[in-house]
């Protein structure tokens, strides 16, 4: 029974001491402990097993029990002390709360006392500051009143003094006083409603008006409109009067300047009247000499009279320019028939020199003419026309091509006076344009005569083709004309000059370049004379001589130089002309003309080499290929073709070394011409035996290798042929090889032969197939069944390809074209 009661007590105690996880966690945070007895999941059995893990450990059980009892007694003491300590806690808490409430009541009373005292202090401060503000306002008003009274005193005294000094013409004192009076008067703008202030303001305005009229009268007296200038020179009175005029209405200053300049230039208008000999263009130097003397005279006599910021010397010069431009325009309209080119250029040269003199001496700050424009500095370029521009004093320009490559010098600063006088010559520049038209015509005629007299150029032994010297002379002259005209005008005359340039660029291309090409083609058919000169098969054809080949290459190089330089000329003209006229400058037609000359030259070179190879190809087609018994070295006709290629190509390459791209064009065009012709003659070789086909295949491979090496044949420096050219040669000659391989294949069984043909020739068709059958020597009866089988096995053409196929059938084949040429040859021979 005793044990059961103890167990019930333990269970009840455990139930009472079971704490929630939150409370247990809080206890662990406040009182961290590593003692197993303090853990919430304490297990007595495990704890005892930990203390006595073995039977031997039970030997010290008494010692362990004593320690636990000692620990229990300490816990009881601690609990007892805590419980006793909590006995008076409630009473002490109530006592502390009462004391806190009393302290709060005392603090609230003190705060209320402080607030009452602060309100009283604020009221006291307001009363004090109210008095101070009143004193500040009184002080400010008093200061303003004193200042205004002082200004009024100064204004009244200043007006009286101003009127007195004006009557005595004391302009030096008036200049200082007037500025001060006007500054003081600005303070009284808000008091203009007061009659006395308004009266003083009116007196100041009246004094200003009187000063202006009086100063004008003094200048009129010193420099009358009629008569001579005052011999005594300027006085200090007038110098001080100018200072006063700076302060007065700007119209007074402008009137003084206008009258002085008019009086200063009155002598000029008399000396250079329209009916005077010195007024004409041949004595235009005297006009500019006169104004230079006047400017020197002005600096000596009147330089200190006018303020520096008035720029009187520049104003005199600018007005002189305006008057001179009007006078020259009037006299040139009257005597327009007497204007000659040399006279016009002389006058323009002297005028532009004078404008340059003005630009060096003056800044141009007084210019108000919006029509005067500053020249734009062109961007750096490799354009040969952008070299150092000649001055008007230069009479001749270098005519050698090397001069075009001289480095460009720094350009002079812009001239603000450019055109201020020379603008009057623009309506008469048609005389200059007509003169340049005549001179260029004579220049072209001289080029033609010189070419005929000197004959074709000698073969060029150096690397690179020679450019005809006449083209450099032409463009140097063009540059000279362009520079001169741009100095005269950048408007319509430049457009007219551009038209003249276009005219003679075309004439140069026609008369000098195209006109001197060897006459080997007709105008319509492109038929070579070499083919017309064949009296019988195998005869020698007419070829270009070495001099003629060099001439064609020189003309091609010249046309290429002209093409590039014409493009640069167009760019330079657009830089020189007004922005609004840029769209009207277009030399595309002339550049196309030179491109045509280049194409014609290349075509001539191709036709010459192509015609030289014709006899060899004809000999190939006439050989009895069915009788060839064994395969040997390359055939004689191949050796002949290679010989002609080795004769022509190195000459052409050396003379076109400076224009490599056009030599590449020559190679491409020759390949495009020779290979189809070779295939056409290949089809004429019928019938062919198996050995003959093998010999032709060997010859075809030899020609293929020669053509691939064509660009560098006979050259010490071996260069890789351009990819575009190599592609053309490989494609064309491979087709010829495939044709021969089809010919070599046995024609039985038929299906295998037809499939082999379709496989080897990508552009297979019935026409080519029939030609191959002819080469094999098959009869027409045998061919019909093979052609029908081919039609059945050919792949169906895609949609839309039928129309292209019909168009290809309509185009003449090379064989048809050659038959037409033969008929034309016979017709021409009969007529000859």
VOGU-3710 file (C-alpha; in Angstrom, 3 decimals, decimal comma):
1> xxxxxxxxxx> 0,000/0,000/0,000  2,861/2,305/0,846  4,470/1,777/-2,545  1,187/2,447/-4,380  0,753/5,783/-2,544  4,291/6,818/-3,463  3,640/5,995/-7,118  0,424/8,053/-7,128  2,283/10,978/-5,543  4,985/10,798/-8,182
11> xxxxxxxxxx> 2,400/10,761/-10,993  0,563/13,750/-9,534  3,848/15,596/-9,102  4,779/14,898/-12,718  1,384/16,123/-13,883  1,801/19,357/-11,926  5,375/19,941/-13,172  4,486/19,295/-16,863  5,237/22,634/-18,580  4,329/23,798/-22,086
21> xxxxxxxxxx> 7,114/23,828/-24,735  7,037/27,667/-24,927  7,593/27,989/-21,147  10,277/25,372/-21,192  12,093/27,200/-24,051  11,901/30,502/-22,162  13,353/28,897/-19,030  16,221/27,422/-21,052  17,014/30,851/-22,586  16,966/32,589/-19,163
31> xxxxxxxxxx> 18,722/29,816/-17,181  20,845/27,801/-19,625  22,044/24,551/-18,029  23,810/21,332/-19,125  22,595/19,347/-16,048  20,461/16,307/-17,104  18,169/16,974/-14,130  17,094/20,287/-15,678  15,980/18,756/-18,979  12,243/18,587/-19,717
41> xxxxxxxxxx> 12,457/15,001/-20,974  14,352/13,774/-17,858  14,229/9,984/-17,453  15,259/8,678/-14,024  16,066/5,173/-15,261  18,404/6,419/-17,947  19,998/8,813/-15,500  20,640/5,972/-12,979  22,003/3,736/-15,727  24,339/6,566/-16,673
51> xxxxxxxxxx> 25,586/6,829/-13,065  25,946/3,048/-12,637  26,653/1,538/-16,042  28,165/-1,676/-14,534  27,813/-3,749/-11,409  31,255/-2,717/-10,252  30,137/0,927/-10,231  27,591/0,155/-7,503  30,480/0,107/-5,046  30,312/3,932/-4,668
61> xxxxxxxxxx> 26,497/4,133/-4,504  26,644/5,672/-1,033  28,790/8,490/-2,226  26,407/9,205/-5,122  23,381/9,164/-2,835  25,066/11,615/-0,466  25,775/13,991/-3,338  22,184/13,886/-4,495  20,892/14,511/-0,982  23,273/17,448/-0,611
71> xxxxxxxxxx> 21,995/18,837/-3,862  18,384/18,375/-2,695  19,107/20,281/0,509  20,632/23,152/-1,471  17,626/23,317/-3,749  15,315/23,358/-0,717  17,309/26,223/0,809  17,142/28,194/-2,408  13,398/27,608/-2,752  12,817/28,604/0,857
81> xxxxxxxxxx> 14,840/31,820/0,442  12,943/32,756/-2,740  9,549/32,093/-1,167  10,377/34,188/1,882  11,715/36,953/-0,336  8,414/37,144/-2,198  6,400/37,688/0,992  6,699/41,516/1,020  6,893/42,065/-2,733  3,229/43,108/-3,146
91> xxxxxxxxxx> 3,407/45,701/-0,388  6,644/47,166/-1,681  5,181/47,429/-5,210  2,144/49,366/-4,033  4,316/51,746/-2,072  6,572/52,353/-5,118  3,530/53,031/-7,345  2,191/55,648/-4,925  5,543/57,387/-4,805  5,701/57,473/-8,656
101> xxxxxxxxxx> 2,226/59,023/-8,876  3,220/61,754/-6,445  6,368/62,520/-8,473  4,318/62,789/-11,670  1,924/65,269/-10,066  4,831/67,421/-8,917  6,416/67,328/-12,424  3,138/68,334/-14,081  2,870/71,343/-11,761  6,388/72,490/-12,638
111> xxxxxxxxxx> 5,722/72,161/-16,382  2,593/74,302/-16,092  4,562/77,003/-14,265  7,229/77,002/-17,004  4,544/77,313/-19,724  2,959/80,310/-18,006  6,317/82,023/-17,678  7,089/81,348/-21,390  3,816/82,946/-22,511  4,585/86,011/-20,474
121> xxxxxxxxxx> 8,113/86,199/-21,989  6,717/85,867/-25,529  4,308/88,704/-24,962  7,129/90,838/-23,641  9,330/90,062/-26,693  6,509/90,985/-29,090  6,137/94,353/-27,434  9,893/94,950/-27,671  10,186/93,863/-31,345  7,180/95,956/-32,325
131> xxxxxxxxxx> 9,058/99,041/-31,298  12,223/97,858/-33,066  10,308/97,258/-36,373  8,881/100,697/-36,193  12,346/102,106/-35,747  13,638/99,986/-38,746  10,889/101,255/-41,026  11,541/104,784/-39,961  15,260/104,342/-40,617  14,682/102,775/-44,079
141> xxxxxxxxxx> 12,267/105,492/-45,122  14,581/108,158/-43,837  17,524/106,637/-45,741  15,474/106,399/-48,932  14,313/109,947/-48,541  17,844/111,208/-47,991  19,144/109,196/-50,999  16,313/110,391/-53,220  16,880/113,968/-52,132  20,587/113,594/-52,891
151> xxxxxxxxxx> 19,759/112,132/-56,327  17,266/114,913/-56,879  19,866/117,473/-55,923  22,384/115,800/-58,214  19,834/115,591/-61,022  18,759/119,201/-60,707  22,359/120,400/-60,510  23,417/118,047/-63,298  20,672/119,261/-65,626  21,610/122,885/-65,008
161> xxxxxxxxxx> 25,301/122,128/-65,562  24,485/120,051/-68,652  22,549/122,889/-70,237  25,297/125,381/-69,422  28,093/123,121/-70,750  26,087/122,395/-73,876  25,871/126,101/-74,648  29,614/126,475/-74,072  30,356/123,297/-76,137  32,317/121,721/-73,312
171> xxxxxxxxxx> 31,817/118,247/-74,775  34,560/116,648/-72,685  32,769/117,476/-69,449  29,381/116,848/-71,003  30,354/113,251/-71,886  31,072/112,358/-68,274  28,186/114,409/-66,847  25,554/113,168/-69,301  26,217/109,533/-68,485  25,917/110,294/-64,750
181> xxxxxxxxxx> 22,701/112,258/-65,218  21,147/109,423/-67,214  22,163/106,914/-64,538  20,600/109,077/-61,797  17,458/109,604/-63,869  16,903/105,851/-63,965  16,192/105,972/-60,174  13,256/108,359/-60,765  11,284/106,203/-63,234  8,743/105,321/-60,541
191> xxxxxxxxxx> 8,358/108,988/-59,593  7,464/110,248/-63,061  3,986/111,059/-61,805  5,472/113,949/-59,802  5,399/117,118/-61,986  8,832/118,341/-60,895  10,482/115,005/-61,676  8,725/114,804/-65,044  9,889/118,319/-65,820  13,523/117,405/-65,052
201> xxxxxxxxxx> 13,244/114,315/-67,292  11,933/116,429/-70,151  14,794/118,887/-69,679  17,297/115,990/-69,942  15,669/114,794/-73,174  15,685/118,300/-74,548  19,368/118,640/-73,644  20,102/115,379/-75,460  18,239/116,564/-78,533  20,022/119,873/-78,478
211> xxxxxxxxxx> 23,375/118,126/-78,050  22,697/115,883/-81,026  21,711/118,781/-83,297  24,602/120,883/-82,086  27,155/118,094/-82,664  25,781/117,473/-86,145  26,024/121,169/-86,882  29,614/121,252/-85,650  30,538/118,327/-87,923  28,733/119,937/-90,831
221> xxxxxxxxxx> 30,698/123,121/-90,246  33,999/121,218/-89,936  33,292/118,932/-92,902  30,857/120,691/-95,223  29,152/118,693/-97,974  30,340/121,215/-100,541  33,822/122,624/-100,564  37,059/121,463/-99,087  37,820/120,088/-95,660  38,876/122,335/-92,827
231> xxxxxxxxxx> 42,611/122,996/-93,326  43,324/123,017/-89,610  42,362/119,353/-89,236  40,251/117,887/-86,471  39,857/119,696/-83,173  39,615/118,414/-79,636  36,021/119,682/-79,576  34,997/117,207/-82,271  36,890/114,399/-80,573  34,963/115,043/-77,344
241> xxxxxxxxxx> 31,759/115,404/-79,380  32,253/111,838/-80,617  32,385/110,662/-77,002  29,079/112,420/-76,366  27,586/110,861/-79,524  28,410/107,433/-78,105  25,991/108,156/-75,243  23,240/109,806/-77,301  20,749/108,159/-79,631  22,610/105,713/-81,981
251> xxxxxxxxxx> 21,104/107,590/-84,930  23,325/110,568/-84,122  26,413/108,368/-84,355  25,226/106,832/-87,645  24,515/110,282/-89,097  28,005/111,513/-88,158  29,613/108,424/-89,730  27,485/108,697/-92,860  28,231/112,394/-93,434  31,943/112,007/-92,764
261> xxxxxxxxxx> 32,309/109,031/-95,149  30,215/110,762/-97,814  32,344/113,905/-97,591  35,513/111,785/-97,569  34,526/109,921/-100,763  33,115/112,937/-102,618  36,437/113,492/-104,360  36,461/109,840/-105,522  33,086/110,188/-107,206  34,327/113,211/-109,124
271> xxxxxxxxxx> 37,702/111,782/-110,168  36,286/108,454/-111,365  33,116/109,549/-113,089  31,821/107,297/-115,835  33,022/109,636/-118,592  36,598/109,762/-117,281  39,393/107,682/-118,837  40,567/106,459/-115,437  37,139/104,954/-114,773  37,623/102,070/-117,264
281> xxxxxxxxxx> 38,870/98,610/-116,266  42,376/99,037/-117,662  43,072/101,719/-115,020  41,303/100,004/-112,141  44,576/100,082/-110,194  44,183/103,827/-109,761  40,935/103,358/-107,856  42,573/101,116/-105,297  45,679/103,307/-105,104  43,445/106,321/-104,378
291> xxxxxxxxxx> 41,640/104,631/-101,454  44,941/103,433/-100,010  46,212/107,016/-99,983  42,979/108,185/-98,380  43,250/105,586/-95,638  46,800/106,714/-94,864  45,626/110,350/-94,870  42,760/109,479/-92,545  45,034/107,764/-90,041  47,351/110,758/-89,961
301> xxxxxxxxxx> 44,693/113,464/-89,639  41,595/111,881/-88,145  42,774/108,648/-86,557  42,509/110,062/-83,015  39,335/112,020/-83,552  36,948/109,079/-83,706  36,749/106,397/-81,000  38,553/103,168/-81,914  35,387/101,082/-81,588  33,804/103,079/-84,451
311> xxxxxxxxxx> 36,265/101,394/-86,921  36,061/104,452/-89,173  38,906/103,348/-91,467  37,180/100,037/-92,152  33,843/101,801/-92,679  35,436/104,099/-95,245  36,962/101,138/-97,061  33,668/99,178/-97,028  31,688/102,139/-98,359  34,349/102,647/-101,033
321> xxxxxxxxxx> 33,864/98,987/-102,051  30,093/99,376/-102,304  30,416/102,549/-104,388  33,096/100,982/-106,592  31,016/97,878/-107,198  28,028/99,952/-108,261  30,128/102,243/-110,481  31,965/99,349/-112,159  28,700/97,488/-112,760  27,183/100,565/-114,382
331> xxxxxxxxxx> 30,155/101,320/-116,629  30,501/97,641/-117,681  26,825/97,541/-118,667  27,368/100,615/-120,785  30,578/99,397/-122,465  29,924/95,658/-122,433  31,146/95,213/-126,028  34,586/96,564/-125,112  35,206/93,916/-122,435  37,874/91,415/-123,432
341> xxxxxxxxxx> 39,054/88,358/-121,589  42,500/89,691/-120,707  41,048/93,006/-119,588  38,378/91,255/-117,485  40,898/88,917/-115,858  43,252/91,833/-115,198  40,482/93,776/-113,458  39,383/90,718/-111,463  42,958/89,956/-110,443  43,577/93,478/-109,186
351> xxxxxxxxxx> 40,219/93,493/-107,425  40,804/90,214/-105,617  44,252/91,462/-104,611  42,627/94,554/-103,118  40,072/92,403/-101,276  42,976/90,379/-99,885  44,631/93,625/-98,761  41,452/94,605/-96,906  41,277/91,207/-95,226  44,832/91,583/-93,917
361> xxxxxxxxxx> 44,230/95,102/-92,569  40,655/94,930/-91,247  38,625/92,360/-89,335  35,372/92,799/-91,258  33,357/93,601/-88,136  31,422/96,390/-89,911  30,186/94,221/-92,789  26,404/94,062/-92,825  25,877/92,695/-96,340  24,334/89,257/-95,901
371> xxxxxxxxxx> 25,240/88,309/-99,440  28,926/88,111/-98,589  29,745/84,564/-97,678  32,851/82,977/-96,318  34,584/80,212/-98,198  34,307/76,752/-96,740  37,533/74,909/-96,137  37,387/71,552/-97,934  38,117/68,329/-96,073  41,450/66,618/-96,668
381> xxxxxxxxxx> 41,430/64,383/-99,728  43,667/62,610/-102,211  42,011/64,592/-104,977  44,766/65,947/-107,277  42,745/69,153/-107,617  43,133/69,848/-103,875  46,784/70,774/-104,067  48,037/74,256/-103,344  45,761/76,708/-105,186  47,592/79,260/-107,343
391> xxxxxxxxxx> 47,466/82,934/-106,557  46,246/85,451/-109,125  49,853/86,446/-109,821  50,697/83,013/-111,168  50,792/83,157/-114,954  51,520/79,495/-115,681  50,951/76,175/-114,014  53,133/73,080/-114,150  51,999/70,740/-116,903  53,666/67,573/-115,713
401> xxxxxxxxxx> 51,627/64,888/-114,037  54,007/64,816/-111,092  52,931/68,317/-110,127  49,502/66,978/-109,264  51,000/64,935/-106,457  52,666/67,805/-104,583  51,725/68,022/-100,897  49,018/70,475/-100,004  50,033/73,600/-98,110  47,982/75,066/-95,277
411> xxxxxxxxxx> 45,124/77,124/-96,605  45,008/80,841/-95,895  42,338/82,153/-93,478  38,897/82,966/-94,873  38,501/86,383/-96,482  35,401/88,227/-95,175  35,790/90,788/-97,981  35,727/88,189/-100,757  33,289/89,332/-103,438  32,574/92,728/-101,937
421> xxxxxxxxxx> 33,772/94,355/-105,194  34,454/91,432/-107,526  30,776/90,424/-107,386  30,113/93,017/-110,107  32,160/91,006/-112,622  29,935/87,927/-112,368  27,365/89,000/-115,017  30,225/89,427/-117,519  31,983/86,138/-116,855  30,369/84,705/-119,981
431> xxxxxxxxxx> 33,291/86,346/-121,799  35,679/84,250/-119,723  33,600/81,099/-120,237  33,522/81,619/-124,029  37,265/82,201/-124,019  37,875/78,956/-122,125  35,597/77,157/-124,578  37,718/78,433/-127,462  41,011/77,671/-125,691  39,958/74,119/-124,821
441> xxxxxxxxxx> 38,866/73,528/-128,404  42,266/74,651/-129,642  43,937/72,504/-126,967  42,075/69,377/-128,125  42,983/70,126/-131,758  46,637/70,509/-130,732  46,498/67,175/-128,912  45,140/65,514/-132,068  47,808/67,113/-134,275  50,611/66,204/-131,834
451> xxxxxxxxxx> 49,440/62,594/-131,679  49,380/62,306/-135,450  52,799/63,943/-135,746  54,438/61,804/-133,069  52,738/58,563/-134,091  51,949/55,668/-131,737  54,082/55,428/-128,578  57,082/53,183/-128,482  56,759/49,817/-126,754  57,002/50,211/-123,011
461> xxxxxxxxxx> 59,892/48,258/-121,530  59,214/49,383/-117,972  56,568/47,750/-115,825  53,308/49,648/-116,094  51,506/51,253/-119,013  52,246/54,815/-119,987  49,535/57,465/-119,736  49,278/59,857/-122,655  50,822/63,177/-121,562  47,966/65,106/-123,128
471> xxxxxxxxxx> 45,509/63,928/-120,430  47,682/65,426/-117,670  47,885/68,686/-119,651  44,101/68,704/-120,041  43,355/68,238/-116,336  46,015/70,760/-115,284  44,335/73,290/-117,550  40,967/72,284/-116,096  42,322/72,956/-112,630  43,600/76,352/-113,618
481> xxxxxxxxxx> 40,210/77,305/-115,073  38,329/75,954/-112,036  40,485/77,874/-109,549  40,189/81,103/-111,522  36,437/80,778/-111,903  35,896/79,883/-108,225  37,776/83,051/-107,260  35,433/85,030/-109,492  32,127/83,350/-108,665  30,711/80,209/-107,100
491> xxxxxxxxxx> 27,327/80,562/-108,786  26,046/80,105/-112,333  29,451/80,730/-114,013  30,756/77,589/-112,306  27,836/75,638/-113,784  28,621/77,053/-117,237  32,294/76,128/-116,826  31,262/72,615/-115,769  29,289/72,289/-119,015  32,418/73,270/-120,971
501> xxxxxxxxxx> 34,430/70,682/-119,019  31,879/67,996/-119,901  32,000/68,921/-123,584  35,759/68,599/-123,905  36,024/65,528/-121,714  33,756/63,806/-124,234  35,755/65,218/-127,151  39,006/64,012/-125,580  37,516/60,544/-125,149  36,275/60,495/-128,762
511> xxxxxxxxxx> 39,083/62,217/-130,649  42,193/61,293/-128,671  41,291/57,930/-127,134  38,598/56,202/-129,203  39,745/57,932/-132,393  43,249/56,469/-132,136  42,288/52,885/-131,346  43,240/50,502/-134,198  40,292/50,162/-136,576  39,583/46,462/-136,359
521> xxxxxxxxxx> 35,836/46,296/-135,811  32,786/47,410/-137,676  30,267/49,637/-135,971  27,457/47,084/-135,908  28,555/43,474/-135,802  31,825/43,543/-133,898  33,263/41,484/-136,771  37,054/41,307/-136,837  38,877/42,368/-140,001  41,313/39,562/-139,309
531> xxxxxxxxxx> 38,516/37,093/-140,017  37,561/38,935/-143,197  41,114/38,862/-144,498  41,221/35,054/-144,578  41,442/34,192/-148,275  41,489/30,503/-147,593  41,515/28,165/-144,663  44,802/28,060/-142,807  46,081/31,393/-144,142  47,715/33,831/-141,768
541> xxxxxxxxxx> 45,393/36,407/-140,183  46,196/40,073/-139,646  47,352/40,714/-136,078  48,098/43,869/-134,165  51,718/44,872/-134,176  53,663/45,326/-130,986  53,251/49,114/-131,283  49,496/48,757/-131,743  49,183/46,535/-128,680  51,140/49,068/-126,631
551> xxxxxxxxxx> 48,960/51,863/-128,007  45,770/50,067/-126,963  47,179/49,477/-123,471  48,270/53,124/-123,196  44,832/54,325/-124,251  43,265/51,971/-121,695  45,573/53,294/-118,926  44,836/56,870/-119,994  41,081/56,244/-119,935  41,401/54,720/-116,468
561> xxxxxxxxxx> 43,372/57,779/-115,275  40,785/60,102/-116,847  37,958/58,157/-115,206  39,459/58,475/-111,712  40,479/62,116/-112,217  37,045/63,041/-113,611  35,453/61,675/-110,463  37,826/63,802/-108,365  37,078/66,795/-110,592  33,352/66,352/-109,904
571> xxxxxxxxxx> 33,973/66,264/-106,153  36,109/69,416/-106,303  33,539/71,281/-108,407  30,859/70,423/-105,842  33,090/71,833/-103,108  33,671/75,071/-105,011  30,090/75,749/-106,113  27,230/77,123/-104,006  25,349/74,544/-101,950  22,132/75,216/-103,859
581> xxxxxxxxxx> 23,820/74,325/-107,177  25,554/71,095/-106,137  22,824/68,904/-107,649  23,443/70,441/-111,092  27,029/69,173/-111,233  27,049/65,638/-112,599  29,905/64,133/-114,629  28,481/60,605/-114,647  27,991/60,675/-118,424  31,635/61,565/-119,014
591> xxxxxxxxxx> 32,806/58,856/-116,614  30,629/56,376/-118,525  32,305/57,528/-121,756  35,749/56,708/-120,364  34,411/53,381/-119,102  33,246/52,659/-122,653  36,742/53,424/-123,963  38,181/50,999/-121,410  35,701/48,286/-122,423  36,442/48,869/-126,129
601> xxxxxxxxxx> 40,198/48,623/-125,512  39,830/45,364/-123,605  37,542/44,002/-126,315  40,127/44,860/-128,994  42,846/42,995/-127,102  40,546/40,000/-126,675  39,502/40,004/-130,332  43,121/40,202/-131,493  44,232/37,206/-129,452  41,003/35,370/-130,216
611> xxxxxxxxxx> 41,420/35,912/-133,968  45,044/34,760/-133,773  43,851/31,449/-132,317  41,122/30,928/-134,947  43,361/29,231/-137,581  44,576/26,733/-135,007  41,008/25,860/-133,971  40,018/25,549/-137,634  42,945/23,224/-138,179  41,751/21,161/-135,226
621> xxxxxxxxxx> 38,278/20,780/-136,718  39,732/19,761/-140,135  41,930/16,967/-138,814  40,992/13,321/-139,609  40,493/12,195/-136,017  39,156/8,780/-137,041  42,556/7,984/-138,539  44,621/8,745/-135,419  46,369/5,512/-134,505  48,172/6,385/-131,283
631> xxxxxxxxxx> 48,220/9,079/-128,567  51,313/11,240/-128,579  52,316/14,694/-127,343  50,054/17,717/-127,742  48,855/18,426/-131,250  50,340/21,210/-133,443  47,245/23,357/-133,144  47,673/23,403/-129,339  51,277/24,510/-129,784  50,067/27,288/-132,112
641> xxxxxxxxxx> 47,486/28,541/-129,593  50,057/28,525/-126,780  52,529/30,396/-129,003  50,030/33,199/-129,698  49,158/33,420/-126,016  52,824/33,668/-125,044  53,343/36,387/-127,652  50,435/38,657/-126,657  49,709/38,168/-122,963  53,124/39,214/-121,502
651> xxxxxxxxxx> 53,042/42,433/-123,564  49,517/43,228/-122,412  50,307/42,340/-118,786  53,441/44,511/-118,653  51,635/47,485/-120,190  48,653/47,104/-117,835  50,680/46,544/-114,667  49,454/49,862/-113,214  45,808/48,865/-113,844  45,814/45,261/-112,667
661> xxxxxxxxxx> 42,043/44,939/-112,480  41,662/45,650/-116,201  44,231/42,986/-117,050  42,101/40,594/-115,013  39,065/41,695/-117,049  41,004/40,985/-120,232  41,792/37,457/-119,029  38,175/36,805/-118,035  36,785/38,082/-121,346  39,291/36,061/-123,350
671> xxxxxxxxxx> 38,378/32,910/-121,427  34,665/33,584/-121,962  35,309/34,027/-125,691  37,883/31,316/-126,364  36,367/28,401/-124,422  32,891/28,441/-126,111  34,623/28,781/-129,490  36,888/25,847/-128,657  33,857/23,700/-127,734  32,123/24,747/-130,967
681> xxxxxxxxxx> 35,121/23,601/-133,012  35,312/20,468/-130,887  31,835/19,484/-132,079  33,076/19,831/-135,681  35,669/17,107/-135,115  33,701/14,149/-136,501  33,907/11,298/-136,732  36,307/10,508/-133,899  37,868/7,212/-133,056  38,635/6,088/-129,521
691> xxxxxxxxxx> 42,326/6,981/-129,925  41,409/10,325/-131,517  39,151/11,140/-128,560  41,988/10,305/-126,181  44,322/12,638/-128,115  41,711/15,423/-128,032  41,269/14,890/-124,294  45,028/15,255/-123,836  45,011/18,446/-125,952  42,062/19,812/-123,990
701> xxxxxxxxxx> 43,875/19,227/-120,704  46,967/21,015/-122,070  44,880/24,032/-123,092  43,195/24,001/-119,696  46,527/24,178/-117,881  47,733/26,977/-120,179  44,555/28,966/-119,602  44,837/28,527/-115,840  48,387/29,898/-116,043  47,369/32,681/-118,448
711> xxxxxxxxxx> 47,598/35,679/-115,999  51,241/34,906/-115,113  52,438/33,218/-118,299  55,925/34,322/-119,298  56,374/36,239/-116,013  59,286/35,800/-113,650  56,971/36,505/-110,717  54,356/33,759/-110,464  51,091/35,034/-109,048  48,014/33,047/-108,237
721> xxxxxxxxxx> 45,258/33,637/-110,771  42,121/35,402/-109,481  39,477/33,024/-108,182  36,804/34,388/-110,521  38,984/33,710/-113,563  39,983/30,240/-112,380  36,334/29,328/-111,851  35,439/30,290/-115,427  38,320/28,295/-116,942  37,700/25,194/-114,818
731> xxxxxxxxxx> 33,981/25,204/-115,545  34,357/25,695/-119,321  37,246/23,324/-119,967  35,782/20,660/-117,674  32,683/20,685/-119,864  34,900/20,080/-122,918  36,594/17,177/-121,110  33,240/15,682/-120,140  32,083/15,857/-123,773  35,140/13,907/-124,879
741> xxxxxxxxxx> 34,669/11,350/-122,092  31,105/10,770/-123,289  32,447/10,353/-126,841  34,991/7,792/-125,611  32,320/5,731/-123,813  30,771/2,776/-125,722  27,230/3,471/-126,924  25,940/0,029/-126,018  24,033/-0,744/-123,919  22,003/2,375/-124,754
751> xxxxxxxxxx> 20,624/2,946/-121,254  24,079/2,975/-119,701  25,375/5,353/-122,361  22,448/7,761/-121,917  22,729/7,690/-118,115  26,451/8,321/-118,373  25,779/11,359/-120,584  23,224/12,763/-118,120  25,649/12,183/-115,234  28,712/13,782/-116,845
761> xxxxxxxxxx> 27,043/16,836/-118,419  24,959/18,896/-116,032  23,517/21,046/-118,837  22,528/18,055/-120,910  20,027/18,495/-123,730  19,066/16,741/-126,939  20,995/19,152/-129,167  24,315/18,547/-127,423  23,588/14,822/-127,300  23,021/14,709/-131,036
771> xxxxxxxxxx> 26,303/16,551/-131,649  28,102/13,942/-129,520  26,468/11,164/-131,506  27,671/12,845/-134,718  31,175/12,930/-133,272  30,938/9,177/-132,642  29,947/8,686/-136,298  26,588/7,028/-135,601  23,959/6,882/-138,308  20,721/8,840/-138,090
781> xxxxxxxxxx> 18,704/5,673/-137,683  20,735/4,729/-134,644  20,532/8,254/-133,257  16,716/8,416/-133,301  16,254/5,594/-130,804  18,957/7,033/-128,537  17,422/10,525/-128,671  14,019/9,097/-127,762  15,546/7,228/-124,835  17,263/10,439/-123,703
791> xxxxxxxxxx> 13,982/12,350/-123,766  12,407/9,683/-121,588  15,219/9,655/-119,025  15,784/13,413/-118,807  14,428/14,849/-115,514  11,246/16,904/-115,821  11,990/20,666/-115,879  10,664/22,697/-112,922  7,648/24,970/-113,350  8,554/28,222/-115,001
801> xxxxxxxxxx> 11,584/26,716/-116,704  9,732/26,053/-119,961  9,687/29,710/-120,879  13,411/30,044/-120,162  14,050/26,934/-122,226  12,116/28,362/-125,145  14,107/31,567/-124,879  17,362/29,625/-124,938  16,227/27,826/-128,060  15,435/31,136/-129,711
811> xxxxxxxxxx> 18,953/32,455/-129,043  21,448/31,579/-131,834  23,937/28,855/-131,008  27,672/29,391/-131,586  27,470/27,138/-134,639  24,627/29,184/-136,118  26,534/32,362/-135,326  29,655/31,064/-137,111  27,613/30,140/-140,204  26,214/33,670/-140,288
821> xxxxxxxxxx> 29,749/35,062/-140,061  30,871/32,887/-142,981  27,950/34,100/-145,088  28,814/37,697/-144,234  32,473/37,070/-145,166  31,485/35,741/-148,590  29,157/38,715/-149,171  31,878/41,246/-148,287  34,446/39,446/-150,471  32,071/39,585/-153,447
831> xx> 31,548/43,315/-152,969  35,282/43,913/-152,597
//
